[in-house]
C-alpha cells in the first residue's frame, strides 16, 4: 500500500469528496466542514434547505458530521466497518447524533464515500455495550456506500429521525409498552424503490411506540423474515391450482405455506426445495393439496403466476413416495363419501397442530372401514351390548353415531331419518312416555358435533308433548344443556333449538296460574333472548320485575331475575345466601354464565 500521502492530505481529500456531493446541482445542502483544524469528534455540519434559495426561512436543520479519510489499495465492495473509541460515541450521543463519513482513497486520488447515521438510540446501545465488555477500547460500526443513495437523502432522513430521539426520552421513557396506541418501524437506509437498498434483511430499523403525537424509540431491530398473504395460481404443466398462499422470505430461503397446510421451503443458495404437510386443515384442503403434491413429486416444473416465480423439476429420492401420496388421496376420497353420508361440511377444520398428520390419518382409516365397509374390528366402545349414541373423534371433528349391536350396520348417522322413525320412550316409575332420543346427547356433542342436524332434533320433539308434568324436568334439563353448549361454542342454532322446545309450553295460556314451571320457562326463554339479542325489551324487564315481586319467598327465582335485570349487587348478595351445595349446582347452569359476566 502506498504511504506517501500525509494524513492531512487524506483528510482534505475526504472532506473535498463530501463537499463535492453537497455541491451537486440537485442537492439542497451547504457543507460547512473544516479541512484543517478540526473540532473534537466533529468536523463541521451540513445545512439542509427546503429550496435553492438557501435563505434563513428555507433552512430545515443542520446535521453534525465527522469525516475520516483512509488510504486503500482497492475500494471495499458492499459495506465496510470503522472503529471508534467510547469518548467519540459519548460526544455524538450528547449532541443528539452524527453522520459519520469514511472516505476510501486510492493512491490515484479516486474516492468512494461510506456513511453511517448514528442516532441517540443506537449510540445509547453502543455505550451500554462498552460497559458489558471489559477492556474494550474501540467498537466498530458498519457503514454503507453513499453511491446507493444520495447525500441529500441521508441528511434529510437524519434530521427527520433525530427529532424523534431526544436523549432524555430514551433515558426516561415514561410509558410501558402496552400503553402505546400503535407502533411504527422505520429505517434510515432501507429504500425498496432502489435496487441497491431494496434487500430488507440488510438494514437496521428502529421500533417506535406511538402515544398520541409522541414517538418513543423502543428497540433497534433487524428484519429476519417478511410474510405476505395472497391468492395465487400455481401451474404444473397444464394443471392450474388456485391456492391461498402465505410466503415468508428470509435472507437465504423462501417458505411457501399453501392453504395453511402444505409447506414448501426453497433454499436460495443451492436452489433445493423441500416440502412438509404441516397440518391437514380440512378435508377440502387435502382434496386440493394431494393432487398438487402428486404432480409435484412427478418431477414437473412449478410456476407461481402472481409471484412470477418458478421452481425447477423436483427430484425425489424416495421412490415409494408417489405411491404413498396416491394411497393418501384415495383415503381422502373415501372420507369425502363418509362426510357426504353424515352431511358434514368438507371445510370443517380438523383443528390439528403441527406434527399431528400421522395421528389423524390413523383415525381416518378405521372410520372409513367402519362406515363404508361395515368393518368394526377396530371399534372400541364401552358396554358393547347396549344400543347408544357414541362419538368418534378426529382431532377437533366430533362425529355422532347411533350404535346398535343387533344390526349388521352397527353405526349409523345419529341424525338419520331411520333413527327418527324408531319408537323412543322414557320410563318414569311404572309408566313410559314417547320422547326424543336426542335427550341422551351430552353438552360436548351438542356443542361440537360436526354432523349434528338441529332440524331433525326439532322434528323429534314435535312428535309428543315435552311438557307434560312428568316430562318437564327432563325437557328443561335438555334445554339448559343446549344453552350451556351455546356458551362454549357460540352456535346460535343451539339457542334456536332450546327456544323451539320452550315455545311448546303454553306460557300465555288464559287464566293459567303462575306455577314454578311457568317461572322456570319464563326465565330461561328470557335468558335465551338476552344471549341472542344482547338486551331485553321494556315489557320483558317489567315481566321480570313482576316475577320477582310474585316470588319473594323463592330465593332462586329472586337470584335469576336479579341477574337478568342486571342488578349486580342484589344478585351477588342473594347468591351468597345459597348453601354451598346449591352454589355448586348453580355453577353448572347457564344463568351462572350470565352472573359471572355481570359481576366481572
JOMOZI-V908351 format. One record per backbone hydrogen bond with DSSP energy under -0.5 kcal/mol. NH is the residue of the N-H (numbers start at 1). CO is the residue of the C=O. If there is no record, write none. Layout:
NH/CO
NH/CO
This chain:
6/4
10/6
11/7
12/8
13/9
14/10
15/11
16/12
17/13
18/14
19/15
20/16
21/17
22/18
23/19
24/21
27/24
29/22
30/47
32/30
32/45
33/31
34/43
38/36
39/42
41/39
43/65
44/65
45/32
46/63
47/30
48/61
49/28
50/58
54/51
58/55
59/56
60/48
61/48
63/46
64/62
65/44
66/99
68/101
70/103
72/105
80/143
82/141
84/139
86/137
88/85
89/85
90/86
91/87
92/88
93/89
94/90
95/91
95/92
96/93
97/92
98/118
99/64
100/98
100/116
101/66
102/114
103/68
103/101
104/102
104/112
105/70
106/110
109/106
112/104
114/102
115/144
116/100
118/98
118/116
119/117
123/119
124/120
125/121
126/122
127/123
128/124
129/125
130/126
131/127
132/128
132/129
133/129
133/130
134/132
136/133
137/135
139/84
141/82
143/80
144/115
146/113
148/145
149/146
154/150
155/151
156/152
157/153
158/154
159/155
160/156
161/157
162/158
163/159
164/161
165/162
169/166
170/166
171/167
172/168
179/176
180/177
181/210
182/210
184/208
186/184
186/206
191/197
194/191
197/194
198/195
200/198
202/199
203/200
205/221
206/186
207/219
208/184
208/206
209/216
210/182
211/209
211/214
214/211
216/209
216/214
217/215
218/207
219/207
221/205
223/203
224/222
226/249
228/247
230/245
232/243
234/232
234/241
235/303
236/239
237/301
239/236
240/238
241/234
243/232
243/241
245/230
245/243
246/257
247/228
248/246
248/255
249/226
249/247
250/253
254/266
255/248
256/254
256/264
257/246
257/255
258/256
258/262
259/244
259/257
261/258
262/258
263/276
264/256
264/262
265/274
266/254
266/264
267/265
267/272
268/252
268/266
269/252
271/267
274/265
276/263
278/261
278/276
279/261
282/280
283/346
283/348
284/346
286/282
287/283
288/284
288/285
289/285
290/286
292/288
293/289
294/290
295/291
296/292
297/293
298/294
298/295
299/296
300/295
300/296
302/311
303/235
304/309
305/233
305/303
308/304
308/305
309/304
311/302
316/314
317/315
319/317
321/318
324/320
325/321
326/322
327/323
328/324
329/325
330/326
331/327
332/328
333/329
334/330
335/331
336/332
337/333
338/334
339/335
340/336
341/337
342/338
343/339
343/340
344/339
348/345
350/281
351/281
355/278
356/353
360/356
361/357
362/358
363/359
363/360
364/360
365/361
366/362
367/363
368/364
369/365
370/366
371/367
372/368
373/368
373/369
374/370
375/369
376/374
379/376
380/378
381/379
386/383
388/403
390/401
392/399
394/397
395/393
396/350
397/394
398/396
398/448
399/392
399/397
401/390
401/399
402/412
403/388
403/401
404/402
404/410
407/404
410/408
412/402
412/410
414/400
416/413
420/416
421/417
422/419
424/422
426/433
428/426
428/431
431/428
433/426
435/424
439/436
440/437
441/438
446/442
447/443
448/444
449/445
450/398
451/398
452/449
454/452
457/453
458/454
459/455
460/456
461/457
462/458
462/459
463/460
464/461
466/464
468/465
471/468
472/468
475/471
476/472
477/473
478/474
479/475
480/476
481/477
482/478
483/479
484/480
485/481
486/482
487/483
488/484
488/485
489/485
490/486
492/490
494/491
495/491
496/492
497/493
498/494
499/495
500/496
501/497
502/498
503/499
504/501
505/502
506/504
507/505
509/506
512/509
515/513
519/515
520/516
521/517
522/518
523/519
524/520
525/521
526/522
527/523
528/524
529/525
530/526
531/527
532/528
533/529
534/530
541/537
542/538
543/539
544/540
545/541
546/542
547/543
548/544
549/545
550/546
551/547
552/549
554/551
555/553
558/554
559/555
560/556
561/557
562/558
563/559
564/560
565/561
566/563
567/562
568/566
571/567
572/568
573/569
574/570
575/571
576/572
577/573
577/574
578/574
578/575
583/579
584/580
585/581
586/582
587/583
588/585
589/586
592/589
593/589
594/590
595/591
596/592
597/593
598/594
599/595
600/596
